[in-house]
């Protein structure tokens, strides 16, 4: 009877050791990696949404005309350019 309890205690001790010193660090490491990957996915999703919006905007003639006006000082034909101070 004592031998049974001794074997049971030994197996429970071994299982506890495996759980706390082998499995727990691995689980903690995987948990931190999961949170990092979740943040990367969220960042990639935000970037994807922003780029999709830019693609949509670049297919609009009004958006392209606004970029041309703002970046290259282009004007429409027949439009008069007014520059204050000159």
DAGI-V954090 format. One record per run of one state. SS is the DSSP state (~ for helix, > for strand, _ for the rest). FROM is the first residue (numbers start at 0). TO is the last residue. If there is no record, write none. Layout:
# DAGI-V954090
SS&FROM&TO, SS&FROM&TO
This chain:
# DAGI-V954090
_&0&0, ~&1&57, _&58&59, ~&60&71, _&72&85
